[in-house]
Amino acid sequence: MAVNNLCKYLLLFASVFCKGQNQALISATYAKLKSDAKSFEQFAFYGFCNCNDTYLYSEMYDSQYTTTFNHLEPLPRFFEREVIRAALNNYHTAYNNRFDALQKTYYNGYQIIAECYKLYRTSNKKLRKTYLRLLSDEKQQKQWIEEYMSDYLTQYFITIETE
């Protein structure tokens, strides 16, 4: 009986300790991502690609996401393609009128690209808020893989072990 209680307490302590360690790792990863210019630039570029896909019917976003995922960049390893796309689409809906007006006056691919570029510049404070909102989503943070976080904190790129 005493052994069972001891095992229960040890298991409880271990789970609380592991959760605390993981939370510290998540907090450190979040703090680094918040100030990581390269990851924010990548997010802005994903937005530019997604914007172009919306109006020019290209597949730039999927292509860029896949490329950066395969190059072991941290942002696509921490967030699934559709999660990033949803954040970008949510941000973009506030600016749909700009594009609707542009398309009604005359359709010009260059004008669409120029408008997408303006909307997704890294100097855009509203875009940065969207990025920070994505990073702070605790539901997403719980899905971050511990090894990926450790790699990101120590060497930026994610290391994948193969057999």
Contact map, one row per residue, 1 for C-alpha under 8 A:
1111100000000000000000000000000000000000000000000000000000000000000000000000000000000000000000000000000000000000000000000000000000000000000000000000000000000000000
1111110000000000000000000000000000000000000000000000000000000000000000000000000000000000000000000000000000000000000000000000000000000000000000000000000000000000000
1111111000000000000000000000000000000000000000000000000000000000000000000000000000000000000000000000000000000000000000000000000000000000000000000000000000000000000
1111111100000000000000000000000000000000000000000000000000000000000000000000000000000000000000000000000000000000000000000000000000000000000000000000000000000000000
1111111110000000000000000000000000000000000000000000000000000000000000000000000000000000000000000000000000000000000000000000000000000000000000000000000000000000000
0111111111000000000000000000000000000000000000000000000000000000000000000000000000000000000000000000000000000000000000000000000000000000000000000000000000000000000
0011111111100000000000000000000000000000000000000000000000000000000000000000000000000000000000000000000000000000000000000000000000000000000000000000000000000000000
0001111111110000000000000000000000000000000000000000000000000000000000000000000000000000000000000000000000000000000000000000000000000000000000000000000000000000000
0000111111111000000000000000000000000000000000000000000000000000000000000000000000000000000000000000000000000000000000000000000000000000000000000000000000000000000
0000011111111100000000000000000000000000000000000000000000000000000000000000000000000000000000000000000000000000000000000000000000000000000000000000000000000000000
0000001111111110000000000000000000000000000000000000000000000000000000000000000000000000000000000000000000000000000000000000000000000000000000000000000000000000000
0000000111111111000000000000000000000000000000000000000000000000000000000000000000000000000000000000000000000000000000000000000000000000000000000000000000000000000
0000000011111111100000000000000000000000000000000000000000000000000000000000000000000000000000000000000000000000000000000000000000000000000000000000000000000000000
0000000001111111110000000000000000000000000000000000000000000000000000000000000000000000000000000000000000000000000000000000000000000000000000000000000000000000000
0000000000111111111000000000000000000000000000000000000000000000000000000000000000000000000000000000000000000000000000000000000000000000000000000000000000000000000
0000000000011111111100000000000000000000000000000000000000000000000000000000000000000000000000000000000000000000000000000000000000000000000000000000000000000000000
0000000000001111111110000000000000000000000000000000000000000000000000000000000000000000000000000000000000000000000000000000000000000000000000000000000000000000000
0000000000000111111111000000000000000000000000000000000000000000000000000000000000000000000000000000000000000000000000000000000000000000000000000000000000000000000
0000000000000011111111100000000000000000000000000000000000000000000000000000000000000000000000000000000000000000000000000000000000000000000000000000000000000000000
0000000000000001111111110000000000000000000000000000000000000000000000000000000000000000000000000000000000000000000000000000000000000000000000000000000000000000000
0000000000000000111111111000000000000000000000000000000000000000000000000000000000000000000000000000000000000000000000000000000000000000000000000000000000000000000
0000000000000000011111111100000000000000000000000000000000000000000000000000000000000000000000000000000000000000000000000000000000000000000000000100000000000000000
0000000000000000001111111110000000000000000000000000000000000000000000000000000000000000000000000000000000000000000000000000000000000000000000000000000000000000000
0000000000000000000111111111000000000000000000000000000000000000000000000000000000000000000000000000000000000000000000000000000000000000000000000000000000000000000
0000000000000000000011111111100000000000000000000000000000000000000000000000000000000000000000000000000000000000000000000000000000000000000000000100110000000000000
0000000000000000000001111111110000000000000000000000000000000000000000000000000000000000000000000000000000000000000000000000000000000000000010010000100000000000000
0000000000000000000000111111111000000000000000000000000000000000000000000000000000000000000000000000000000000000000000000000000000000000000000000000000000000000000
0000000000000000000000011111111100000000000000000000000000000000000000000000000000000000000000000000000000000000000000000000000000000000000000000000000010000000000
0000000000000000000000001111111110000000000000000000000000000000000000000000000000000000000000000000000000000000000000000000000000000000000000000000100110000000000
0000000000000000000000000111111111000000000000000000000000000000000000000000000000000000000000000000000000000000000000000000000000000011000000000000000000000000000
0000000000000000000000000011111111100000000000000000000000000000000000000000000000000000000000000000000000000000000000000000000000000000000000000000000000000000000
0000000000000000000000000001111111110000000000000000000000000000000000000000000000000000000000000000000000000000000000000000000000000000000000000000000010000000000
0000000000000000000000000000111111110010000000000000000000000000000000000000000000000000000000000000000000000000000000000000000000000010000000000000000000000000000
0000000000000000000000000000011111110000000000000000000000000000000000000000000000000000000000000000000000000000000000000000000000010010000000000000000000000000000
0000000000000000000000000000001111111000000000000000000000000000000000000000000000000000000000000000000000000000000000000000000000000000000000000000000000000000000
0000000000000000000000000000000111111111000000000000000000000000000000000000000000000000000000000000000000000000000000000000000000000000000000000000000000000000000
0000000000000000000000000000000000111111100000000000000000000000000000000000000000000000000000000000000000000000000000000000000000000000000000000000000000000000000
0000000000000000000000000000000000011111110000000000000000000000000000000000000000000000000000000000000000000000000000000000000000000000000000000000000000000000000
0000000000000000000000000000000010011111111000000000000000000000000000000110000000000000000000000000000000000000000000000000000000000000000000000000000000000000000
0000000000000000000000000000000000011111111100000000000000000000000000000000000000000000000000000000000000000000000000000100000100100000000000000000000000000000000
0000000000000000000000000000000000001111111110000000000000000000000000000000000000000000000000000000000000000000000000000100000000000000000000000000000000000000000
0000000000000000000000000000000000000111111111000000000000000000000000000010000000000000000000000000000000000000000000000000000000000000000000000000000000000000000
0000000000000000000000000000000000000011111111100000000000000000000000000010000000000000000000000000000000000000000000000000000000100000000000000000000000000000000
0000000000000000000000000000000000000001111111110000000000000000000000000000000000000000000000000000000000000000000000011100001000000000000000000000000000000000000
0000000000000000000000000000000000000000111111111000000000000000000000000000000000000000000000000000000000000000000000010000000000000000000000000000000000000000000
0000000000000000000000000000000000000000011111111100000000001001100000000000000000000000000000000000000000000000000000000000000000000000000000000000000000000000000
0000000000000000000000000000000000000000001111111110000000001000000000000000000000001001000000000000000000000000000000010000000000000000000000000000000000000000000
0000000000000000000000000000000000000000000111111111000000000000000000000000000000000000000000000000000000000000000110110000000000000000000000000000000000000000000
0000000000000000000000000000000000000000000011111111100000111001000000000000000000000000000000000000000000000000000000000000000000000000000000000000000000000000000
0000000000000000000000000000000000000000000001111111110000011000000000000000000000001001000000000000000000000000000000000000000000000000000000000000000000000000000
0000000000000000000000000000000000000000000000111111111000000000000000000000000000000000000100000000000000000000000100000000000000000000000000000000000000000000000
0000000000000000000000000000000000000000000000011111111111010000000000000000000000000000000000000000000000000001100100000000000000000000000000000000000000000000000
0000000000000000000000000000000000000000000000001111111111111000000000000000000000000000000000000000000000000000000000000000000000000000000000000000000000000000000
0000000000000000000000000000000000000000000000000111111111000000000000000000000000000000000000000000000000000000000000000000000000000000000000000000000000000000000
0000000000000000000000000000000000000000000000000011111110000000000000000000000000000000000000000000000000000001000000000000000000000000000000000000000000000000000
0000000000000000000000000000000000000000000000000001111111000000000000000000000000000000000000000000000000001000000000000000000000000000000000000000000000000000000
0000000000000000000000000000000000000000000000000001111111100000000000000000000000000000000000000000000000000000000000000000000000000000000000000000000000000000000
0000000000000000000000000000000000000000000000000001110111110000000000000000000000000000000000000000000000000000000000000000000000000000000000000000000000000000000
0000000000000000000000000000000000000000000000001000100011111110000000000000000000000000000000000000000000000000000000000000000000000000000000000000000000000000000
0000000000000000000000000000000000000000000000001101100001111111000000000000000000000000000000000000000000000000000000000000000000000000000000000000000000000000000
0000000000000000000000000000000000000000000001101100100000111111100000000000000000000000000000000000000000000000000000000000000000000000000000000000000000000000000
0000000000000000000000000000000000000000000000000000000000111111110000000000000010000000000000000000000000000000000000000000000000000000000000000000000000000000000
0000000000000000000000000000000000000000000000000000000000111111111000000000000000000000000000000000000000000000000000000000000000000000000000000000000000000000000
0000000000000000000000000000000000000000000001001000000000011111111100000000000000000000000000000000000000000000000000000000000000000000000000000000000000000000000
0000000000000000000000000000000000000000000001000000000000001111111110000001000010000000000000000000000000000000000000000000000000000000000000000000000000000000000
0000000000000000000000000000000000000000000000000000000000000111111111000000000000000000000000000000000000000000000000000000000000000000000000000000000000000000000
0000000000000000000000000000000000000000000000000000000000000011111111100000000000000000000000000000000000000000000000000000000000000000000000000000000000000000000
0000000000000000000000000000000000000000000000000000000000000001111111111001000000000000000000000000000000000000000000000000000000000000000000000000000000000000000
0000000000000000000000000000000000000000000000000000000000000000111111111101100000000000000000000000000000000000000000000000000000000000000000000000000000000000000
0000000000000000000000000000000000000000000000000000000000000000011111111000000000000000000000000000000000000000000000000000000000000000000000000000000000000000000
0000000000000000000000000000000000000000000000000000000000000000001111111000000000000000000000000000000000000000000000000000000000000000000000000000000000000000000
0000000000000000000000000000000000000000000000000000000000000000000111111100100000000000000000000000000000000000000000000000000000000000000000000000000000001110000
0000000000000000000000000000000000000000000000000000000000000000000111111111100000000000000000000000000000000000000000000000000000000000000000000000000000011100000
0000000000000000000000000000000000000010000000000000000000000000000010011111110000000000000000000000000000000000000000000000000000000000000000000001000100011100000
0000000000000000000000000000000000000010011000000000000000000000000000001111111000000000000000000000000000000000000000000000000000000000000000000000000000000000000
0000000000000000000000000000000000000000000000000000000000000000100110001111111110000000000000000000000000000000000000000000000000000000000000000000000000000000000
0000000000000000000000000000000000000000000000000000000000000000000010011111111100000000000000000000000000000000000000000000000000000000000000000001000000000100000
0000000000000000000000000000000000000000000000000000000000000000000000000111111100000000000000000000000000000000000000000000000000000000000110111001000000000000000
0000000000000000000000000000000000000000000000000000000000000000000000000011111110110000000000000000000000000000000000000000000000000000000100000000000000000000000
0000000000000000000000000000000000000000000000000000000000000000000000000001111111110000000000000000000000000000000000000000000000000000000000000000000000000000000
0000000000000000000000000000000000000000000000000000000000000100100000000001001111111000000000000000000000000000000000000000000000000000000000000000000000000000000
0000000000000000000000000000000000000000000000000000000000000000000000000000000111111100000000000000000000000000000000000000000000000000000000000000000000000000000
0000000000000000000000000000000000000000000000000000000000000000000000000000001111111110000000000000000000000000000000000000000000000000000000000000000000000000000
0000000000000000000000000000000000000000000000000000000000000000000000000000001111111111000000000000000000000000000000000000000000000100000000000000000000000000000
0000000000000000000000000000000000000000000000100100000000000000000000000000000011111111100000000000000000000000000000000000000000000000000000000000000000000000000
0000000000000000000000000000000000000000000000000000000000000000000000000000000001111111110000000000000000000000000000000000000000000000000000000000000000000000000
0000000000000000000000000000000000000000000000000000000000000000000000000000000000111111111000000000000000000000000000000000000001100100000000000000000000000000000
0000000000000000000000000000000000000000000000100100000000000000000000000000000000011111111100000000000000000000000000000000000001000000000000000000000000000000000
0000000000000000000000000000000000000000000000000000000000000000000000000000000000001111111110000000000000000000000000000000000000000000000000000000000000000000000
0000000000000000000000000000000000000000000000000000000000000000000000000000000000000111111111000000000000000000000000000000000000000000000000000000000000000000000
0000000000000000000000000000000000000000000000000000000000000000000000000000000000000011111111100000000000000000000000000000001001000000000000000000000000000000000
0000000000000000000000000000000000000000000000000010000000000000000000000000000000000001111111110000000000000000000000000000000000000000000000000000000000000000000
0000000000000000000000000000000000000000000000000000000000000000000000000000000000000000111111110000000000000000000000000000000000000000000000000000000000000000000
0000000000000000000000000000000000000000000000000000000000000000000000000000000000000000011111111000000000000000000000000000000000000000000000000000000000000000000
0000000000000000000000000000000000000000000000000000000000000000000000000000000000000000001111111110000000000000000000000000000000000000000000000000000000000000000
0000000000000000000000000000000000000000000000000000000000000000000000000000000000000000000111111111000000000000000000000000000000000000000000000000000000000000000
0000000000000000000000000000000000000000000000000000000000000000000000000000000000000000000001111111100000000000000000000000000000000000000000000000000000000000000
0000000000000000000000000000000000000000000000000000000000000000000000000000000000000000000000111111110000000000000000000000000000000000000000000000000000000000000
0000000000000000000000000000000000000000000000000000000000000000000000000000000000000000000000111111111000000001001000000000000000000000000000000000000000000000000
0000000000000000000000000000000000000000000000000000000000000000000000000000000000000000000000011111111100000000000000000000000000000000000000000000000000000000000
0000000000000000000000000000000000000000000000000000000000000000000000000000000000000000000000001111111110000000000000000000000000000000000000000000000000000000000
0000000000000000000000000000000000000000000000000000000000000000000000000000000000000000000000000111111111100011000000000000000000000000000000000000000000000000000
0000000000000000000000000000000000000000000000000000000000000000000000000000000000000000000000000011111111110000000000000000000000000000000000000000000000000000000
0000000000000000000000000000000000000000000000000000000000000000000000000000000000000000000000000001111111100000000000000000000000000000000000000000000000000000000
0000000000000000000000000000000000000000000000000000000000000000000000000000000000000000000000000000111111100000000000000000000000000000000000000000000000000000000
0000000000000000000000000000000000000000000000000000000000000000000000000000000000000000000000000000011111110000000000000000000000000000000000000000000000000000000
0000000000000000000000000000000000000000000000000000000000000000000000000000000000000000000000000000011111111010000000000000000000000000000000000000000000000000000
0000000000000000000000000000000000000000000000000000000000000000000000000000000000000000000000000000001001111111000000000000000000000000000000000000000000000000000
0000000000000000000000000000000000000000000000000000000100000000000000000000000000000000000000000000000000111111100000000000000000000000000000000000000000000000000
0000000000000000000000000000000000000000000000000000000000000000000000000000000000000000000000000000000000011111110000000000000000000000000000000000000000000000000
0000000000000000000000000000000000000000000000000000000000000000000000000000000000000000000000000000010000111111111000000000000000000000000000000000000000000000000
0000000000000000000000000000000000000000000000000001001000000000000000000000000000000000000000000010010000011111111100000000000000000000000000000000000000000000000
0000000000000000000000000000000000000000000000000001000000000000000000000000000000000000000000000000000000001111111110000000000000000000000000000000000000000000000
0000000000000000000000000000000000000000000000000000000000000000000000000000000000000000000000000000000000000111111111000000000000000000000000000000000000000000000
0000000000000000000000000000000000000000000000000000000000000000000000000000000000000000000000000010000000000011111111100000000000000000000000000000000000000000000
0000000000000000000000000000000000000000000000010011000000000000000000000000000000000000000000000000000000000001111111110000000000000000000000000000000000000000000
0000000000000000000000000000000000000000000000010000000000000000000000000000000000000000000000000000000000000000111111111000000000000000000000000000000000000000000
0000000000000000000000000000000000000000000000000000000000000000000000000000000000000000000000000000000000000000011111111000000000000000000000000000000000000000000
0000000000000000000000000000000000000000000000010000000000000000000000000000000000000000000000000000000000000000001111111001000000000000000000000000000000000000000
0000000000000000000000000000000000000000000110110000000000000000000000000000000000000000000000000000000000000000000111111101001000000000000000000000000000000000000
0000000000000000000000000000000000000000000100000000000000000000000000000000000000000000000000000000000000000000000011111111000000000000000000000000000000000000000
0000000000000000000000000000000000000001100100000000000000000000000000000000000000000000000000000000000000000000000000011111101100000000000000000000000000000000000
0000000000000000000000000000000000000000000000000000000000000000000000000000000000000000000000000000000000000000000000001111100000000000000000000000000000000000000
0000000000000000000000000000000000000000000000000000000000000000000000000000000000000000000000000000000000000000000000111111111100000000000000000000000000000000000
0000000000000000000000000000000000000000000000000000000000000000000000000000000000000000000000000000000000000000000000000111111110000000000000000000000000000000000
0000000000000000000000000000000000000000000000000000000000000000000000000000000000000000000000000000000000000000000000000001111111000000000000000000000000000000000
0000000000000000000000000000000000000000000100000000000000000000000000000000000000000000001000000000000000000000000000010101111111100000000000000000000000000000000
0000000000000000000000000000000000000001000000000000000000000000000000000000000000000000000000000000000000000000000000000101111111110000000000000000000000000000000
0000000000000000000000000000000000000000000000000000000000000000000000000000000000000000000000000000000000000000000000000000111111111000000000000000000000000000000
0000000000000000000000000000000000000000000000000000000000000000000000000000000000000011001000000000000000000000000000000000011111111100000000000000000000000000000
0000000000000000000000000000000000000001001000000000000000000000000000000000000000000010000000000000000000000000000000000000001111111110000000000000000000000000000
0000000000000000000000000000000001000000000000000000000000000000000000000000000000000000000000000000000000000000000000000000000111111111000000000000000000000000000
0000000000000000000000000000000000000000000000000000000000000000000000000000000000000000000000000000000000000000000000000000000011111111100000000000000000000000000
0000000000000000000000000000000000000000000000000000000000000000000000000000000000010010000000000000000000000000000000000000000001111111100000000000000000000000000
0000000000000000000000000000010011000000000000000000000000000000000000000000000000000000000000000000000000000000000000000000000000111111100110000000000000000000000
0000000000000000000000000000010000000000000000000000000000000000000000000000000000000000000000000000000000000000000000000000000000011111110010000000000000000000000
0000000000000000000000000000000000000000000000000000000000000000000000000000000000000000000000000000000000000000000000000000000000001111111110000000000000000000000
0000000000000000000000000000000000000000000000000000000000000000000000000000000000000000000000000000000000000000000000000000000000000001111111000000000000000000000
0000000000000000000000000000000000000000000000000000000000000000000000000000000000000000000000000000000000000000000000000000000000000000111111100000000000000000000
0000000000000000000000000000000000000000000000000000000000000000000000000000011000000000000000000000000000000000000000000000000000000010111111110000000000000000000
0000000000000000000000000100000000000000000000000000000000000000000000000000010000000000000000000000000000000000000000000000000000000011111111110000000000000000000
0000000000000000000000000000000000000000000000000000000000000000000000000000000000000000000000000000000000000000000000000000000000000000011111110000000000000000000
0000000000000000000000000000000000000000000000000000000000000000000000000000010000000000000000000000000000000000000000000000000000000000001111111000000000000000000
0000000000000000000000000100000000000000000000000000000000000000000000000000010000000000000000000000000000000000000000000000000000000000000111111101100000000000000
0000000000000000000000000000000000000000000000000000000000000000000000000000010000000000000000000000000000000000000000000000000000000000000000111111100000000000000
0000000000000000000001001000000000000000000000000000000000000000000000000000000000000000000000000000000000000000000000000000000000000000000000011111110000000000000
0000000000000000000000000000000000000000000000000000000000000000000000000000000000000000000000000000000000000000000000000000000000000000000000001111111000000000000
0000000000000000000000000000000000000000000000000000000000000000000000000100110000000000000000000000000000000000000000000000000000000000000000011111111100000110000
0000000000000000000000001100100000000000000000000000000000000000000000000000000000000000000000000000000000000000000000000000000000000000000000011111111110000000000
0000000000000000000000001000000000000000000000000000000000000000000000000000000000000000000000000000000000000000000000000000000000000000000000000111111111000000000
0000000000000000000000000000000000000000000000000000000000000000000000000000000000000000000000000000000000000000000000000000000000000000000000000011111111111110000
0000000000000000000000000000100000000000000000000000000000000000000000000100000000000000000000000000000000000000000000000000000000000000000000000001111111111100000
0000000000000000000000000001100100000000000000000000000000000000000000000000000000000000000000000000000000000000000000000000000000000000000000000000111111110000000
0000000000000000000000000000000000000000000000000000000000000000000000000000000000000000000000000000000000000000000000000000000000000000000000000000011111110000000
0000000000000000000000000000000000000000000000000000000000000000000000000000000000000000000000000000000000000000000000000000000000000000000000000000001111111100000
0000000000000000000000000000000000000000000000000000000000000000000000001100000000000000000000000000000000000000000000000000000000000000000000000000001111111100000
0000000000000000000000000000000000000000000000000000000000000000000000011100000000000000000000000000000000000000000000000000000000000000000000000000001100111110000
0000000000000000000000000000000000000000000000000000000000000000000000011100100000000000000000000000000000000000000000000000000000000000000000000001001100111111000
0000000000000000000000000000000000000000000000000000000000000000000000010000000000000000000000000000000000000000000000000000000000000000000000000001001000001111100
0000000000000000000000000000000000000000000000000000000000000000000000000000000000000000000000000000000000000000000000000000000000000000000000000000000000000111110
0000000000000000000000000000000000000000000000000000000000000000000000000000000000000000000000000000000000000000000000000000000000000000000000000000000000000011111
0000000000000000000000000000000000000000000000000000000000000000000000000000000000000000000000000000000000000000000000000000000000000000000000000000000000000001111
0000000000000000000000000000000000000000000000000000000000000000000000000000000000000000000000000000000000000000000000000000000000000000000000000000000000000000111
